[in-house]
Amino acid sequence: MKALGPAVVKGLRLVCSDMWKPYLNVLATEAGQALHVLDRFHITQHMNQAVSQAVNQAVEQVRRAEGTRLKAESKEEAKQLKNMRWSLLRKGSRVRGKARKKLNALIASKLETARAWELKETFLHFWKYKSPLWAAGFLDAWCDRAQRSRLEPMQNVARMLRNHEELLLNWFRAKGEMSSAAVEGLHNNIRVITRRSCRIRTFKAMEMALYHTLGRLPEPVSTHRFC
């Protein structure tokens, strides 16, 4: 904020960020007039992490508590959870072939893993709404369902979404025009340059490397030629 200056900060109308608390505090204090939009990328990332935990936890619970019984009663049911981790974490429409058949069989079961996957897939519809009012209704219904799922990781996600509901709905108020995708791409390029420039010892040298690479500036003329 200091680098931008008070004139620029006061002129901000839309701001996009993730849910890191220091960001929320600074933006509320310094740029309270701007509409604060929570980035879709970070919401989806939280969801995927929570579902991953729910899947792993559900698989372990099923294997430990029901493993013996499933093997004795139905070997096919026990096999439903084998080698399914990545199929469950991927978007449902991208799972095809034999993996899709196994996924359909798992969804038809009453296992906790199937409930976690269904909640994850259902939440994707949230981003298709245009009206903040309808999006709020969907979010409220989804959170109620997640709380009743008895899956702790999904319940944690529901509480997180409820705590940030107003900021989350600002994405729809901004008509989906705000995203931190460009910033995330820039950040990724910076990390690549940082790893590649492991022998740079000063911040000034690192700054020059970033400007030259990201800005595509011409290399300085060198006395020697290198092959």
ROKEZA-661677 format. One line per field, with one value per residue: residue in three letters; x negated, y negated, z negated of N, C-alpha, C in turn. Coordinates in nm, 3 decimals. Example, Ala and Ser with C-alpha at 12.3 -4.5 7.8 and 13.67 -1.06 7.14 Angstrom:
% residues 2
resn c(ALA_SER)
nx c(-1.319_-1.285)
ny c(0.569_0.225)
nz c(-0.780_-0.708)
cax c(-1.230_-1.367)
cay c(0.450_0.106)
caz c(-0.780_-0.714)
cx c(-1.320_-1.290)
cy c(0.330_-0.003)
cz c(-0.780_-0.787)
***
This chain:
% residues 227
resn c(MET_LYS_ALA_LEU_GLY_PRO_ALA_VAL_VAL_LYS_GLY_LEU_ARG_LEU_VAL_CYS_SER_ASP_MET_TRP_LYS_PRO_TYR_LEU_ASN_VAL_LEU_ALA_THR_GLU_ALA_GLY_GLN_ALA_LEU_HIS_VAL_LEU_ASP_ARG_PHE_HIS_ILE_THR_GLN_HIS_MET_ASN_GLN_ALA_VAL_SER_GLN_ALA_VAL_ASN_GLN_ALA_VAL_GLU_GLN_VAL_ARG_ARG_ALA_GLU_GLY_THR_ARG_LEU_LYS_ALA_GLU_SER_LYS_GLU_GLU_ALA_LYS_GLN_LEU_LYS_ASN_MET_ARG_TRP_SER_LEU_LEU_ARG_LYS_GLY_SER_ARG_VAL_ARG_GLY_LYS_ALA_ARG_LYS_LYS_LEU_ASN_ALA_LEU_ILE_ALA_SER_LYS_LEU_GLU_THR_ALA_ARG_ALA_TRP_GLU_LEU_LYS_GLU_THR_PHE_LEU_HIS_PHE_TRP_LYS_TYR_LYS_SER_PRO_LEU_TRP_ALA_ALA_GLY_PHE_LEU_ASP_ALA_TRP_CYS_ASP_ARG_ALA_GLN_ARG_SER_ARG_LEU_GLU_PRO_MET_GLN_ASN_VAL_ALA_ARG_MET_LEU_ARG_ASN_HIS_GLU_GLU_LEU_LEU_LEU_ASN_TRP_PHE_ARG_ALA_LYS_GLY_GLU_MET_SER_SER_ALA_ALA_VAL_GLU_GLY_LEU_HIS_ASN_ASN_ILE_ARG_VAL_ILE_THR_ARG_ARG_SER_CYS_ARG_ILE_ARG_THR_PHE_LYS_ALA_MET_GLU_MET_ALA_LEU_TYR_HIS_THR_LEU_GLY_ARG_LEU_PRO_GLU_PRO_VAL_SER_THR_HIS_ARG_PHE_CYS)
nx c(-0.082_-0.197_-0.383_-0.219_-0.099_0.104_0.292_0.342_0.434_0.671_0.819_0.889_1.126_1.199_1.072_0.876_0.806_0.663_0.767_0.600_0.546_0.394_0.397_0.672_0.714_0.547_0.653_0.912_0.860_0.699_0.808_1.090_1.301_1.308_1.443_1.408_1.292_1.295_1.068_1.145_0.976_0.833_1.038_1.126_0.891_0.875_1.100_1.028_0.810_0.940_1.121_0.940_0.831_1.065_1.125_0.897_0.918_1.168_1.126_0.931_1.077_1.282_1.137_1.009_1.218_1.418_1.290_1.232_1.491_1.594_1.428_1.503_1.775_1.820_1.607_1.590_1.695_1.501_1.292_1.360_1.245_0.981_0.696_0.822_0.778_0.677_0.870_1.090_1.016_0.992_1.172_1.505_1.599_1.370_1.285_1.255_1.327_1.218_1.168_1.380_1.596_1.539_1.553_1.826_1.943_1.851_1.969_2.233_2.237_2.262_2.054_1.834_1.648_1.770_1.970_1.815_1.694_1.919_2.010_1.796_1.811_2.067_2.036_1.910_2.104_2.163_2.013_2.137_2.351_2.508_2.638_2.593_2.777_2.897_2.668_2.596_2.807_2.761_2.509_2.571_2.741_2.565_2.369_2.522_2.580_2.321_2.253_2.423_2.316_2.142_1.874_1.577_1.364_1.509_1.703_1.543_1.467_1.717_1.768_1.561_1.635_1.879_1.791_1.663_1.856_1.972_1.755_1.696_1.924_1.888_1.750_1.943_2.083_1.898_1.924_1.771_1.539_1.301_0.993_0.713_0.548_0.354_0.164_0.093_-0.027_-0.246_-0.379_-0.452_-0.636_-0.834_-0.923_-1.037_-1.251_-1.392_-1.474_-1.637_-1.836_-2.021_-2.273_-2.283_-2.351_-2.271_-1.994_-1.959_-2.080_-1.910_-1.671_-1.734_-1.762_-1.499_-1.360_-1.479_-1.417_-1.131_-1.042_-1.145_-1.377_-1.660_-1.973_-2.268_-2.554_-2.837_-3.187_-3.316_-3.255_-3.032_-2.996)
ny c(0.120_-0.123_-0.156_-0.202_-0.442_-0.701_-0.832_-0.658_-0.432_-0.527_-0.556_-0.305_-0.067_0.199_0.489_0.780_1.077_1.347_1.547_1.481_1.365_1.124_0.986_0.934_0.768_0.543_0.447_0.385_0.175_-0.014_-0.034_-0.054_-0.148_-0.008_0.263_0.577_0.871_1.217_1.446_1.686_1.900_1.956_2.031_2.266_2.412_2.446_2.607_2.840_2.929_2.985_3.183_3.377_3.446_3.540_3.756_3.922_3.962_4.083_4.314_4.446_4.482_4.648_4.869_4.957_4.989_5.129_5.307_5.585_5.692_5.628_5.775_6.030_6.035_5.910_5.898_5.739_5.494_5.410_5.366_5.132_4.899_4.912_4.782_4.538_4.277_4.052_4.036_3.958_3.703_3.558_3.353_3.452_3.478_3.525_3.776_4.081_4.382_4.695_4.602_4.430_4.603_4.742_4.527_4.455_4.679_4.655_4.412_4.491_4.637_4.641_4.532_4.315_4.179_4.152_3.966_3.741_3.689_3.630_3.393_3.224_3.211_3.103_2.845_2.709_2.601_2.362_2.151_2.099_1.932_1.612_1.414_1.255_1.307_1.557_1.711_1.687_1.826_2.085_2.134_2.130_2.353_2.555_2.546_2.617_2.881_2.987_2.964_3.149_3.380_3.522_3.544_3.439_3.278_3.161_3.024_2.835_2.682_2.579_2.414_2.230_2.110_1.992_1.803_1.624_1.534_1.289_1.162_1.357_1.356_1.117_1.168_1.226_0.989_0.830_0.922_1.136_1.039_0.995_1.138_1.315_1.441_1.350_1.241_1.469_1.617_1.451_1.466_1.735_1.736_1.579_1.744_1.949_1.814_1.745_1.996_2.071_1.886_1.942_1.872_1.603_1.341_1.101_0.877_0.672_0.767_0.983_0.842_0.707_0.929_1.023_0.805_0.799_1.051_1.087_0.850_0.872_0.738_0.610_0.784_0.668_0.530_0.731_0.762_0.994_1.284_1.556_1.900)
nz c(0.000_-0.075_0.128_0.348_0.285_0.129_0.299_0.516_0.376_0.255_0.481_0.562_0.676_0.709_0.556_0.550_0.375_0.175_-0.111_-0.321_-0.643_-0.723_-0.474_-0.448_-0.670_-0.618_-0.375_-0.455_-0.628_-0.486_-0.227_-0.237_-0.084_0.149_0.343_0.221_0.350_0.324_0.451_0.699_0.759_0.520_0.346_0.468_0.441_0.160_0.132_0.277_0.122_-0.119_-0.039_0.041_-0.210_-0.327_-0.163_-0.202_-0.478_-0.495_-0.343_-0.501_-0.739_-0.649_-0.561_-0.797_-0.988_-0.854_-0.694_-0.743_-0.756_-0.501_-0.332_-0.404_-0.346_-0.093_0.161_0.387_0.308_0.129_0.302_0.425_0.327_0.392_0.554_0.625_0.560_0.719_0.917_0.770_0.687_0.919_1.158_1.216_1.483_1.623_1.576_1.724_1.917_1.781_1.527_1.488_1.475_1.239_1.065_1.088_0.974_0.714_0.638_0.630_0.400_0.036_-0.098_-0.290_-0.140_0.109_0.049_-0.015_0.233_0.390_0.268_0.329_0.613_0.645_0.548_0.755_0.915_0.802_0.911_1.147_1.123_1.178_1.039_0.725_0.522_0.582_0.581_0.313_0.195_0.292_0.176_-0.097_-0.116_-0.035_-0.237_-0.460_-0.392_-0.385_-0.655_-0.766_-0.672_-0.829_-0.786_-0.883_-0.755_-0.539_-0.681_-0.802_-0.579_-0.510_-0.732_-0.700_-0.454_-0.525_-0.710_-0.545_-0.372_-0.268_-0.142_0.043_0.204_0.327_0.556_0.744_0.742_0.861_1.109_1.197_1.313_1.190_1.106_0.971_1.145_1.332_1.161_1.015_1.219_1.277_1.032_1.031_1.244_1.130_0.923_1.075_1.197_0.969_0.870_1.081_1.068_0.860_0.762_0.725_0.505_0.392_0.326_0.509_0.743_0.792_0.837_1.075_1.246_1.250_1.366_1.620_1.726_1.696_1.807_2.055_2.138_2.323_2.320_2.151_2.324_2.362_2.291_2.359_2.559_2.524_2.577)
cax c(0.000_-0.287_-0.444_-0.119_-0.071_0.243_0.381_0.381_0.512_0.805_0.891_0.921_1.269_1.208_0.949_0.888_0.703_0.704_0.829_0.500_0.601_0.328_0.449_0.807_0.704_0.488_0.747_1.025_0.814_0.642_0.888_1.226_1.399_1.303_1.515_1.306_1.335_1.212_1.034_1.202_0.868_0.799_1.153_1.120_0.776_0.917_1.195_0.955_0.733_1.033_1.172_0.831_0.828_1.187_1.110_0.799_0.972_1.278_1.068_0.869_1.181_1.352_1.046_0.981_1.339_1.502_1.208_1.252_1.629_1.611_1.360_1.579_1.908_1.821_1.475_1.608_1.715_1.371_1.207_1.406_1.160_0.843_0.646_0.924_0.750_0.669_1.000_1.180_0.974_1.008_1.307_1.578_1.611_1.241_1.259_1.314_1.286_1.235_1.171_1.516_1.684_1.512_1.604_1.972_1.976_1.824_2.071_2.358_2.227_2.295_1.930_1.810_1.572_1.866_2.036_1.719_1.679_2.042_2.010_1.698_1.863_2.184_1.995_1.867_2.218_2.168_1.951_2.218_2.455_2.484_2.696_2.544_2.886_2.909_2.543_2.603_2.899_2.691_2.403_2.634_2.789_2.449_2.306_2.609_2.561_2.187_2.255_2.496_2.248_2.062_1.736_1.517_1.298_1.609_1.764_1.448_1.481_1.845_1.752_1.476_1.713_1.977_1.720_1.621_1.965_1.990_1.642_1.710_2.031_1.841_1.707_2.059_2.115_1.802_1.960_1.668_1.436_1.179_0.925_0.570_0.480_0.234_0.067_0.043_-0.119_-0.368_-0.445_-0.513_-0.755_-0.935_-0.980_-1.124_-1.373_-1.464_-1.541_-1.738_-1.942_-2.055_-2.401_-2.269_-2.369_-2.215_-1.859_-1.969_-2.106_-1.786_-1.576_-1.773_-1.730_-1.354_-1.321_-1.526_-1.347_-0.987_-1.019_-1.207_-1.470_-1.780_-2.088_-2.375_-2.666_-2.946_-3.318_-3.352_-3.149_-3.023_-2.929)
cay c(0.000_-0.238_-0.171_-0.257_-0.581_-0.724_-0.873_-0.538_-0.346_-0.584_-0.544_-0.165_-0.033_0.344_0.551_0.926_1.139_1.472_1.528_1.462_1.265_0.993_0.917_0.887_0.658_0.426_0.395_0.325_0.050_-0.110_-0.048_-0.014_-0.190_0.083_0.390_0.680_0.995_1.334_1.511_1.820_2.000_1.993_2.103_2.401_2.479_2.489_2.716_2.960_2.976_3.043_3.308_3.472_3.493_3.617_3.883_4.003_3.999_4.177_4.441_4.510_4.526_4.763_4.983_5.007_5.028_5.221_5.391_5.728_5.730_5.619_5.889_6.151_6.028_5.874_5.854_5.634_5.369_5.372_5.320_5.003_4.790_4.935_4.702_4.441_4.144_3.946_4.026_3.884_3.564_3.491_3.312_3.570_3.487_3.561_3.917_4.158_4.520_4.788_4.524_4.376_4.712_4.764_4.410_4.466_4.783_4.601_4.311_4.560_4.697_4.554_4.503_4.175_4.125_4.114_3.843_3.632_3.659_3.566_3.255_3.148_3.189_3.016_2.707_2.647_2.526_2.229_2.050_2.079_1.833_1.473_1.327_1.278_1.360_1.701_1.772_1.694_1.935_2.212_2.148_2.164_2.491_2.645_2.549_2.699_3.020_3.028_2.978_3.273_3.495_3.589_3.551_3.321_3.185_3.086_2.933_2.723_2.599_2.509_2.305_2.130_2.038_1.909_1.690_1.530_1.534_1.160_1.141_1.456_1.312_1.001_1.215_1.215_0.846_0.776_0.988_1.231_0.975_0.985_1.264_1.298_1.537_1.287_1.228_1.603_1.652_1.373_1.523_1.861_1.703_1.529_1.860_2.020_1.735_1.754_2.126_2.074_1.791_1.982_1.816_1.459_1.322_0.975_0.848_0.586_0.854_1.056_0.747_0.687_1.051_1.027_0.703_0.835_1.170_1.064_0.737_0.904_0.631_0.660_0.814_0.568_0.567_0.789_0.752_1.127_1.365_1.688_1.996)
caz c(0.000_-0.080_0.259_0.439_0.250_0.084_0.408_0.590_0.286_0.239_0.608_0.591_0.675_0.697_0.509_0.548_0.292_0.113_-0.243_-0.425_-0.735_-0.710_-0.356_-0.478_-0.766_-0.552_-0.277_-0.527_-0.690_-0.391_-0.105_-0.274_0.016_0.264_0.334_0.202_0.414_0.296_0.577_0.721_0.758_0.383_0.290_0.524_0.381_0.027_0.149_0.317_0.008_-0.217_0.016_0.032_-0.348_-0.351_-0.092_-0.272_-0.608_-0.475_-0.300_-0.617_-0.832_-0.590_-0.557_-0.932_-1.060_-0.778_-0.606_-0.767_-0.722_-0.357_-0.269_-0.432_-0.285_0.049_0.204_0.486_0.236_0.072_0.411_0.477_0.281_0.434_0.666_0.665_0.504_0.819_0.985_0.683_0.676_1.048_1.194_1.258_1.629_1.680_1.545_1.835_1.934_1.669_1.404_1.476_1.432_1.097_0.993_1.084_0.877_0.581_0.611_0.598_0.268_-0.078_-0.168_-0.319_-0.028_0.213_0.006_-0.002_0.376_0.437_0.219_0.407_0.747_0.638_0.524_0.880_0.972_0.739_0.997_1.268_1.098_1.216_0.936_0.588_0.441_0.607_0.536_0.167_0.163_0.318_0.077_-0.225_-0.108_-0.028_-0.369_-0.546_-0.353_-0.429_-0.801_-0.798_-0.611_-0.933_-0.740_-0.948_-0.662_-0.465_-0.777_-0.818_-0.460_-0.521_-0.830_-0.637_-0.354_-0.594_-0.773_-0.440_-0.275_-0.201_-0.051_0.149_0.294_0.402_0.688_0.832_0.753_0.958_1.235_1.235_1.393_1.112_1.075_0.948_1.232_1.388_1.051_0.986_1.327_1.255_0.915_1.073_1.323_1.036_0.855_1.170_1.211_0.842_0.866_1.185_1.029_0.723_0.720_0.702_0.361_0.343_0.372_0.626_0.859_0.817_0.895_1.215_1.320_1.267_1.464_1.754_1.774_1.705_1.898_2.185_2.169_2.392_2.236_2.167_2.411_2.287_2.355_2.408_2.619_2.463_2.665)
cx c(-0.087_-0.349_-0.347_-0.094_0.074_0.339_0.433_0.471_0.655_0.887_0.928_1.071_1.291_1.071_0.972_0.774_0.751_0.753_0.727_0.540_0.530_0.374_0.586_0.802_0.653_0.586_0.867_0.985_0.776_0.730_1.032_1.331_1.409_1.386_1.413_1.360_1.239_1.191_1.088_1.096_0.840_0.914_1.150_1.004_0.808_1.009_1.122_0.873_0.823_1.087_1.066_0.821_0.948_1.178_1.014_0.852_1.082_1.225_1.007_0.973_1.253_1.263_1.024_1.106_1.419_1.423_1.234_1.390_1.650_1.545_1.439_1.712_1.905_1.685_1.485_1.623_1.585_1.279_1.244_1.313_1.015_0.809_0.746_0.891_0.752_0.798_1.098_1.144_0.987_1.153_1.379_1.585_1.481_1.202_1.330_1.267_1.314_1.244_1.311_1.613_1.665_1.566_1.756_2.016_1.956_1.929_2.202_2.355_2.263_2.171_1.912_1.736_1.665_1.937_1.944_1.703_1.801_2.052_1.913_1.751_1.982_2.144_1.951_1.979_2.225_2.118_2.031_2.327_2.411_2.532_2.637_2.650_2.899_2.782_2.543_2.695_2.835_2.586_2.459_2.680_2.672_2.383_2.390_2.589_2.425_2.182_2.325_2.425_2.172_1.920_1.665_1.444_1.398_1.683_1.674_1.455_1.610_1.835_1.666_1.552_1.817_1.910_1.682_1.732_1.976_1.878_1.651_1.814_1.992_1.790_1.820_2.101_2.021_1.820_1.849_1.554_1.302_1.122_0.777_0.488_0.351_0.125_0.007_-0.055_-0.252_-0.449_-0.515_-0.640_-0.868_-1.002_-1.074_-1.257_-1.458_-1.539_-1.657_-1.859_-1.990_-2.184_-2.395_-2.267_-2.305_-2.075_-1.862_-1.991_-1.981_-1.682_-1.607_-1.738_-1.580_-1.308_-1.360_-1.446_-1.198_-0.954_-1.076_-1.299_-1.594_-1.894_-2.196_-2.488_-2.782_-3.077_-3.356_-3.229_-3.151_-2.945_-2.835)
cy c(-0.126_-0.263_-0.234_-0.404_-0.602_-0.760_-0.753_-0.450_-0.397_-0.574_-0.401_-0.140_0.117_0.397_0.702_0.984_1.276_1.442_1.514_1.345_1.131_0.915_0.855_0.765_0.530_0.363_0.328_0.189_-0.055_-0.134_-0.002_-0.051_-0.095_0.209_0.502_0.813_1.108_1.412_1.652_1.929_2.049_2.067_2.248_2.480_2.530_2.610_2.846_3.018_3.045_3.176_3.416_3.531_3.582_3.755_3.975_4.053_4.103_4.314_4.516_4.563_4.649_4.887_5.042_5.062_5.135_5.319_5.539_5.772_5.728_5.736_6.018_6.152_6.003_5.819_5.740_5.498_5.318_5.316_5.181_4.888_4.802_4.854_4.599_4.298_4.033_3.930_3.944_3.736_3.488_3.448_3.431_3.588_3.530_3.707_4.002_4.303_4.607_4.713_4.466_4.483_4.741_4.650_4.416_4.570_4.733_4.498_4.375_4.625_4.597_4.520_4.353_4.107_4.077_3.985_3.722_3.591_3.586_3.421_3.169_3.115_3.093_2.870_2.636_2.566_2.385_2.121_2.022_1.974_1.694_1.377_1.357_1.340_1.511_1.775_1.788_1.808_2.070_2.237_2.190_2.309_2.590_2.657_2.630_2.847_3.071_3.048_3.106_3.399_3.580_3.619_3.424_3.228_3.102_2.989_2.812_2.627_2.517_2.393_2.193_2.045_1.947_1.785_1.583_1.512_1.402_1.133_1.237_1.412_1.187_1.041_1.202_1.068_0.777_0.839_1.078_1.172_0.966_1.123_1.235_1.393_1.478_1.276_1.364_1.649_1.580_1.430_1.653_1.837_1.655_1.646_1.938_1.948_1.744_1.886_2.132_1.987_1.817_1.919_1.664_1.433_1.196_0.953_0.764_0.668_0.935_0.966_0.723_0.809_1.060_0.927_0.744_0.953_1.143_0.950_0.757_0.791_0.689_0.683_0.706_0.621_0.615_0.778_0.884_1.195_1.504_1.780_2.082)
cz c(0.000_0.056_0.359_0.412_0.216_0.196_0.485_0.504_0.271_0.367_0.645_0.581_0.658_0.653_0.501_0.465_0.248_-0.028_-0.356_-0.512_-0.727_-0.587_-0.385_-0.570_-0.699_-0.453_-0.343_-0.585_-0.587_-0.268_-0.130_-0.172_0.133_0.237_0.331_0.253_0.374_0.425_0.584_0.710_0.616_0.314_0.338_0.464_0.242_0.036_0.183_0.202_-0.093_-0.168_0.011_-0.108_-0.377_-0.286_-0.167_-0.406_-0.594_-0.434_-0.417_-0.715_-0.779_-0.594_-0.696_-1.000_-0.987_-0.692_-0.620_-0.722_-0.571_-0.285_-0.288_-0.357_-0.135_0.090_0.305_0.420_0.176_0.180_0.462_0.440_0.329_0.559_0.718_0.624_0.610_0.897_0.902_0.676_0.808_1.068_1.256_1.408_1.696_1.651_1.649_1.831_1.812_1.537_1.380_1.426_1.283_1.013_0.981_0.981_0.735_0.542_0.570_0.460_0.159_-0.160_-0.189_-0.204_0.083_0.177_0.020_0.145_0.429_0.392_0.300_0.546_0.746_0.623_0.652_0.945_0.916_0.833_1.124_1.248_1.143_1.107_0.799_0.498_0.457_0.563_0.384_0.122_0.182_0.211_-0.058_-0.226_-0.108_-0.166_-0.468_-0.518_-0.400_-0.580_-0.843_-0.747_-0.711_-0.886_-0.788_-0.850_-0.582_-0.556_-0.800_-0.700_-0.467_-0.619_-0.771_-0.536_-0.418_-0.656_-0.671_-0.334_-0.198_-0.102_0.067_0.252_0.373_0.540_0.789_0.849_0.851_1.096_1.288_1.315_1.321_1.082_1.054_1.036_1.288_1.283_1.018_1.093_1.313_1.139_0.949_1.155_1.233_0.964_0.947_1.185_1.085_0.832_0.966_1.148_0.888_0.673_0.700_0.552_0.308_0.400_0.499_0.753_0.894_0.884_1.043_1.301_1.348_1.372_1.605_1.810_1.796_1.801_2.036_2.231_2.239_2.294_2.256_2.255_2.325_2.364_2.420_2.469_2.556_2.555_2.585)
***
